[in-house]
Amino acid sequence: MNSFVKAACVGFISLGVWSSTALAQDSWWKTAAQPYQGATIRGISESTPASKYVEQVLGPKFTEETGIKVEFEATSWDQMYDKAIKDMEANTGIYDFVYIEQDIVYTYLARNFLVDITKTLADNAKIASPDFKPENFTTFLNYFKDPKSGNVMGVPMEAFIKPYLYRKDLFDDPAIQKAYKDSTGADLKPATTHDEYTQIAKFFTEYGADKELWGTTVQASSSHPAAFYEFFESIAPTFGVYNWGINGTTFAATEANGGQMNSAAAKKALNYWVGLLKYAPPESTSSTWDEVAGTFAAGRAAQGLVYGENAAWIATDESKSTVVGKVGVSLPPVEAGVMEAAESGKGYIGYYDGGAFGIPHSSKNKDASLLFLQYIGQASVQTDWVLAGSRIVMNSTYDDPKIVDQDKKMNGYYTLMREDGKLFAGAPPFPFHSQVLQVVAPFIYKAIVGEIKPDDALDQAATAAEAELVKLGYRK
């Protein structure tokens, strides 16, 4: 268990730091839960700091207040999806609530996996908590609404951006600044362009040759979808290639047919990203998001794109991170015109990630599960959850004194998320998400290990994506 989460959990329980709002609702929760006394609800999620907090704090507290037992399985990303989807497909009802990552929600909606939360609460006022207010959430909630009805299908439990982290202690060191200036003729500062980023990566790799220090992280596992996601959701957009390069109207992927997956911009992006491997630690070709966070926390990289869910512990937890107090936060580097496109709403510069808990139609304890989802959707339980998992799903949380204090220790990550989160975007609304990932990812893996050139990888990937979309009936 993440020690930062553990410390938060222990302090949270032992001190009884529950807001007056939560305490005031105690009698309501007990009354609403009476018909479900002794019931056990089961959930599954990826093992992240935010999920661990649910398992260690929110679940037990809900049980204490309602008598409904929560069994929560925090497992690997792969196992989470495999188990949840198989359960919902077979209608076996093993899980009563499941984690829905933002990029998979459209597939779940297309397959009618999820209970309509808005409608269920409207139909059963006895389980509609007065403290659960969808309007309290950030606009991230919109990703979990049915596009047709506008009804809520999932309750957000985490949301974060993927910023550019850099070693502030290295970038601010006068001796290193001078060496960089002498070597490149430029001032050392966080990169705003890809050329600057590459130059910094090269410099620190050379500088750190005898220090176990490299110039950048790269989330480039050659056998895990994490590589696909880093390229298409974090790198390609900074080159102006959006929605995986797939035309959302014609579902074309090849440039010849009006797509962008193998466009000149996409090829420039993949060459850039694969090219960074020469300046990255050797573990990079087996790194998912977890290993990237570990690499940065171990002080093995001078900069990198790191998921925000890990920002808090990397910047503040001395038991896990060697770079506490040394982490700077900035926006990712971009090509000319991309930032302006994002600011105007015509593009985006990276991935706005996160997820929600939803209730499968196969659940055998829908009402009891909905009580739990409302319970974790109260404003009163958000602050300590943020401290444990650096996730914010409600606007009011930003102004909490505890969050303001942690923001300072994180060199402004929450401020960046609040002010510039609009420049990031979730995954495209593709119900064919998994199918396209499966046919495209192998070509990205081959480019990573040098089996084929990046340009050829994207030509073949775009062709394969189109063939799959024809097969699925989306493209004629």
C-alpha positions in Angstrom: 0.0 0.0 0.0 1.3 3.5 -0.8 2.7 4.8 2.4 1.4 8.3 1.8 -2.1 6.8 1.5 -1.6 4.7 4.6 -0.5 7.7 6.6 -3.5 9.6 5.4 -5.8 6.7 6.1 -4.5 6.2 9.7 -4.6 9.8 10.5 -8.0 10.2 9.0 -9.5 7.4 11.0 -7.7 7.9 14.3 -8.4 11.6 14.5 -12.0 11.1 13.3 -11.6 14.0 10.9 -15.0 13.8 9.3 -16.8 17.0 8.4 -19.9 18.3 10.1 -21.8 17.7 6.9 -20.9 14.0 6.8 -21.8 13.6 10.5 -25.1 15.5 10.0 -26.0 13.0 7.3 -25.3 10.0 9.6 -28.9 9.4 10.5 -30.0 9.7 6.8 -27.5 7.0 5.7 -28.6 4.7 8.5 -32.3 5.2 7.6 -31.8 4.8 3.8 -29.7 1.7 4.4 -32.1 -0.1 6.6 -33.6 -2.4 3.9 -30.0 -3.5 3.0 -28.6 -4.3 6.4 -26.1 -7.2 6.2 -25.7 -6.9 2.4 -22.3 -7.1 0.9 -21.4 -5.1 -2.2 -18.3 -6.0 -4.2 -16.3 -3.6 -6.4 -13.2 -3.7 -8.5 -10.7 -1.1 -9.5 -7.1 -0.5 -10.6 -4.7 -0.4 -7.7 -4.0 3.3 -7.6 -3.6 5.7 -4.6 -7.2 6.9 -5.1 -8.5 3.4 -5.1 -6.5 2.4 -2.1 -8.1 5.2 -0.2 -11.6 3.8 -1.1 -10.5 0.4 0.1 -8.9 1.6 3.3 -11.0 4.5 4.4 -14.2 5.2 2.5 -15.4 1.6 2.3 -15.0 0.9 6.1 -16.5 4.2 7.0 -19.5 3.6 4.8 -19.9 0.1 6.5 -19.8 1.7 9.9 -22.5 4.2 9.0 -24.8 1.9 7.1 -24.2 -1.7 8.0 -23.5 -2.5 4.3 -20.2 -4.3 3.9 -17.9 -3.2 1.1 -15.6 -5.8 -0.4 -13.2 -3.9 -2.7 -10.7 -5.6 -5.1 -7.8 -3.3 -6.1 -5.9 -5.1 -8.8 -3.8 -4.5 -11.9 -5.1 -2.4 -14.8 -5.2 -5.5 -17.0 -7.0 -7.7 -14.5 -9.5 -5.0 -13.6 -10.8 -4.8 -17.2 -10.6 -8.5 -17.8 -12.6 -9.4 -14.8 -15.1 -6.6 -15.0 -15.9 -7.0 -18.7 -16.2 -10.8 -18.4 -18.6 -10.4 -15.5 -20.8 -7.9 -17.3 -20.8 -9.9 -20.5 -21.8 -13.1 -18.8 -24.3 -11.3 -16.5 -22.9 -13.2 -13.5 -23.2 -10.3 -11.1 -19.9 -10.8 -9.3 -19.3 -7.1 -9.1 -21.8 -4.5 -7.9 -19.7 -1.5 -8.9 -16.8 -1.2 -11.3 -14.2 1.3 -12.2 -14.9 3.0 -15.6 -11.8 4.7 -17.0 -12.7 7.8 -19.1 -11.4 6.2 -22.3 -13.5 3.1 -22.0 -16.9 4.6 -21.0 -18.2 4.9 -24.5 -17.7 1.2 -25.1 -19.6 0.4 -21.9 -22.4 2.8 -22.9 -22.6 1.2 -26.4 -23.0 -2.2 -24.8 -25.6 -1.1 -22.3 -23.5 -2.3 -19.4 -24.3 0.4 -16.9 -27.2 1.4 -14.7 -28.7 4.9 -15.3 -27.9 6.7 -12.0 -30.0 9.7 -12.7 -33.1 7.7 -13.6 -32.6 5.2 -10.7 -32.5 8.0 -8.1 -35.5 9.8 -9.7 -37.4 6.5 -9.5 -36.5 5.7 -5.9 -36.3 8.9 -3.8 -35.7 6.9 -0.6 -32.1 6.2 -1.7 -31.5 9.7 -3.1 -29.0 11.4 -0.8 -29.6 15.1 -0.2 -25.8 15.5 -0.1 -25.1 14.0 -3.5 -25.2 16.9 -6.0 -23.9 16.3 -9.6 -23.6 20.1 -10.0 -20.8 20.0 -7.5 -18.5 18.1 -9.8 -16.1 19.6 -12.3 -16.9 19.3 -16.0 -15.1 15.9 -15.9 -18.5 14.5 -14.9 -19.7 15.1 -18.5 -17.6 12.2 -19.7 -19.8 9.9 -17.7 -23.1 11.1 -19.0 -25.2 9.3 -21.6 -24.8 11.5 -24.8 -28.4 10.9 -25.7 -30.2 11.5 -22.4 -27.6 13.6 -20.5 -28.1 11.3 -17.5 -25.2 10.4 -15.2 -23.9 6.8 -15.6 -20.9 7.0 -13.3 -19.7 8.9 -10.3 -16.2 10.4 -10.8 -13.7 9.1 -8.2 -10.5 10.5 -9.7 -9.4 13.0 -12.3 -6.0 14.3 -13.2 -3.9 15.6 -16.1 -0.6 14.3 -17.4 1.8 17.2 -16.9 5.5 17.7 -17.7 7.5 17.1 -14.5 11.1 18.2 -14.2 13.8 18.2 -11.6 13.6 21.7 -10.3 16.8 21.2 -8.2 18.7 20.4 -11.4 17.2 23.0 -13.6 17.8 25.7 -10.9 21.4 24.7 -10.2 23.7 27.5 -11.2 26.6 25.2 -12.2 24.3 23.0 -14.3 22.7 26.1 -15.9 26.2 27.3 -16.9 27.2 24.0 -18.3 24.0 23.8 -20.3 24.5 27.4 -21.6 28.1 26.6 -22.6 27.0 23.4 -24.3 23.9 24.6 -26.1 24.0 28.4 -26.1 20.5 28.4 -24.6 19.2 29.0 -21.1 18.1 26.0 -19.1 14.4 26.1 -18.5 11.4 23.8 -18.9 10.9 23.0 -22.6 8.1 24.6 -24.5 9.0 22.9 -27.9 10.0 19.4 -28.8 13.4 20.5 -30.0 14.0 22.1 -26.6 12.9 19.0 -24.8 15.2 16.8 -26.9 18.1 19.1 -26.3 17.5 19.0 -22.6 17.2 15.2 -22.6 20.5 14.9 -24.5 22.3 17.2 -22.2 21.2 15.5 -19.0 21.9 12.1 -20.4 25.5 13.2 -21.0 25.7 15.1 -17.8 24.4 12.1 -15.8 26.5 9.4 -17.5 28.2 8.6 -14.2 25.3 9.5 -12.0 22.5 7.0 -12.9 20.7 10.0 -14.4 19.0 10.1 -17.8 17.4 12.9 -19.8 13.8 11.8 -19.8 11.2 9.1 -19.0 9.4 7.3 -21.8 6.3 5.2 -21.2 7.3 2.8 -23.9 6.6 -0.8 -22.8 7.0 -2.9 -25.9 4.2 -5.3 -24.8 1.7 -3.2 -22.9 -1.1 -0.8 -24.1 0.6 1.9 -22.0 2.8 2.7 -24.9 -0.1 3.1 -27.3 -1.7 5.5 -24.8 1.4 7.6 -24.2 1.8 8.0 -28.0 -1.7 8.6 -29.1 -3.0 10.5 -26.0 0.0 12.4 -24.8 2.5 12.8 -27.6 0.5 12.9 -30.9 -1.8 15.8 -29.6 1.3 18.0 -29.0 2.0 17.6 -32.7 -1.6 18.5 -33.7 -2.8 14.9 -34.2 -6.1 14.4 -32.3 -8.4 11.5 -31.6 -5.8 8.9 -32.5 -5.7 10.3 -36.0 -9.1 8.9 -36.8 -11.7 11.0 -38.6 -14.8 11.1 -36.3 -17.2 11.5 -39.2 -15.9 9.1 -41.9 -13.8 6.9 -39.5 -10.9 7.1 -41.8 -7.4 6.6 -40.4 -5.1 6.7 -43.4 -4.2 10.1 -44.7 -5.2 9.0 -48.2 -8.8 8.7 -47.0 -8.9 11.8 -44.8 -7.4 10.5 -41.6 -4.3 11.6 -39.7 -2.9 8.4 -38.2 -0.1 8.2 -40.8 0.1 11.9 -41.6 3.4 13.8 -41.7 2.6 15.3 -38.3 1.9 11.8 -36.8 5.1 10.4 -38.3 7.1 13.3 -36.9 5.6 12.7 -33.5 6.4 9.0 -33.5 10.0 9.6 -34.7 10.4 12.2 -31.9 9.0 9.9 -29.2 10.9 6.8 -30.3 14.0 9.0 -30.7 13.8 9.9 -27.0 14.6 6.3 -26.0 18.3 7.0 -26.5 18.1 9.5 -23.7 15.9 7.4 -21.4 16.7 4.8 -18.7 17.0 1.2 -19.9 13.8 0.2 -18.1 11.8 2.5 -20.4 11.0 -0.2 -23.0 9.3 -2.1 -20.2 7.7 0.9 -18.5 4.0 1.4 -18.0 2.6 4.4 -16.1 3.7 2.8 -12.8 7.3 2.3 -13.8 7.5 5.8 -15.2 6.4 7.2 -11.9 8.9 5.0 -10.1 11.7 6.0 -12.4 11.1 9.7 -11.8 10.7 9.2 -8.0 14.0 7.3 -7.9 15.7 10.4 -9.4 16.7 8.5 -12.6 15.3 11.1 -15.0 15.6 14.9 -15.3 12.1 15.3 -16.9 9.2 13.4 -18.2 5.4 13.2 -18.8 4.0 11.7 -15.6 0.3 11.0 -14.8 -0.9 13.4 -12.2 -2.3 10.6 -9.9 1.3 10.1 -8.9 2.3 13.7 -8.6 1.4 14.0 -4.9 3.5 11.1 -3.6 6.4 11.8 -5.9 6.6 15.4 -4.6 5.8 14.8 -0.9 6.3 11.2 0.3 9.9 10.7 1.4 9.4 7.0 2.1 8.8 6.4 -1.6 10.4 9.3 -3.4 14.0 10.6 -3.5 13.0 13.8 -5.2 10.6 15.3 -2.5 10.9 19.1 -2.7 12.7 18.9 -6.1 9.7 18.5 -8.5 8.7 21.2 -10.9 5.5 21.1 -12.9 4.8 22.6 -16.4 2.7 22.1 -19.5 4.0 19.6 -22.1 6.1 20.9 -25.0 4.2 21.4 -28.3 4.6 22.2 -32.0 3.9 25.6 -33.3 0.2 26.5 -33.4 -0.9 23.6 -31.1 -1.2 25.7 -28.0 -3.2 28.3 -29.8 -5.5 25.5 -31.1 -6.0 24.2 -27.6 -6.7 27.6 -26.2 -9.4 28.2 -28.8 -11.0 24.8 -28.2 -10.0 23.4 -31.5 -7.4 21.0 -30.1 -5.7 19.8 -26.9 -2.2 19.3 -25.6 -2.6 16.1 -23.6 -4.7 13.6 -21.8 -7.2 14.5 -19.0 -7.4 11.1 -17.3 -9.4 9.6 -14.5 -12.4 7.5 -13.9 -15.7 6.9 -12.2 -17.5 4.1 -10.4 -20.5 2.7 -12.2 -23.1 0.0 -11.4 -23.3 -2.9 -13.9 -26.8 -4.0 -15.0 -25.6 -7.4 -13.8 -25.2 -6.2 -10.2 -27.4 -8.1 -7.6 -27.2 -5.2 -5.2 -28.0 -2.1 -7.3 -29.6 0.1 -4.6 -27.0 -0.7 -1.9 -24.3 0.1 -4.4 -25.9 3.3 -5.4 -25.9 4.4 -1.8 -22.2 3.8 -1.7 -21.5 5.7 -4.9 -23.5 8.7 -3.5 -21.5 8.4 -0.3 -18.2 8.8 -2.1 -19.7 11.5 -4.2 -20.2 13.9 -1.2 -18.2 17.1 -1.1 -17.4 16.4 2.6 -15.2 13.4 1.9 -13.1 14.8 -0.9 -10.3 16.7 0.8 -8.4 13.9 2.5 -9.0 11.7 -0.6 -7.2 14.3 -2.7 -4.3 14.4 -0.2 -4.0 10.6 -0.6 -4.4 10.4 -4.4 -3.9 13.8 -6.0 -7.2 13.6 -7.7 -9.8 16.4 -7.9 -13.4 15.9 -9.1 -15.1 18.9 -7.4 -14.3 22.6 -8.0 -14.7 23.5 -4.3 -11.9 21.2 -3.3 -9.3 23.4 -4.9 -9.9 26.1 -2.3 -9.7 23.8 0.8 -6.8 25.0 3.0 -5.3 21.5 3.1 -5.2 21.3 -0.7 -3.8 24.8 -1.0 -1.0 23.8 1.3 -0.3 20.6 -0.6 -0.3 22.5 -3.9 2.6 24.6 -2.6 4.6 21.4 -1.8 3.8 20.1 -5.3 5.0 23.3 -7.0 1.6 24.2 -8.2 0.2 21.0 -9.8 -3.3 21.7 -8.6 -3.1 25.3 -9.8 -1.9 24.1 -13.2 -4.8 21.6 -13.3 -7.3 24.2 -12.3 -6.1 27.0 -14.6 -5.0 25.0 -17.6 -7.0 21.7 -17.4 -9.1 23.1 -20.2 -6.1 22.6 -22.5 -6.3 18.8 -21.9 -9.0 16.4 -23.1 -10.3 12.9 -22.5 -10.1 10.1 -25.0 -12.3 10.4 -28.1 -15.9 9.1 -27.8 -15.1 5.8 -29.7 -17.2 2.7 -28.8 -14.6 0.7 -30.8 -11.8 1.8 -28.4 -10.6 -1.7 -27.5 -10.8 -3.1 -31.0 -8.7 -0.4 -32.6 -6.2 -0.4 -29.7 -5.6 -4.2 -30.2 -4.9 -3.9 -34.0 -2.8 -0.7 -33.8 -0.7 -1.3 -30.6 1.5 -4.1 -32.1 2.9 -1.7 -34.7 3.8 0.8 -32.0 5.6 -2.0 -30.1 7.5 -2.9 -33.3 8.6 0.7 -33.7 9.8 0.8 -30.1 12.1 -2.2 -30.4 13.3 -1.1 -33.9 11.7 -4.0 -35.8 10.2 -1.5 -38.2 10.7 2.2 -38.8 8.2 4.7 -37.2 6.9 5.8 -40.6 6.2 2.3 -41.7 4.7 1.5 -38.3 2.1 4.2 -38.7 1.4 3.4 -42.4 0.6 -0.2 -41.4 -1.2 0.8 -38.2 -3.5 3.2 -40.1 -4.3 0.5 -42.7 -5.1 -2.0 -40.0 -7.3 0.5 -38.1 -9.3 1.2 -41.2 -9.7 -2.5 -42.0 -11.0 -3.1 -38.4 -13.4 -0.2 -38.7 -14.8 -1.6 -41.9 -15.1 -5.0 -40.3 -17.0 -3.4 -37.3 -19.3 -1.5 -39.7 -18.3 2.0 -38.9 -16.5 2.7 -42.2 -18.0 1.7 -45.5 
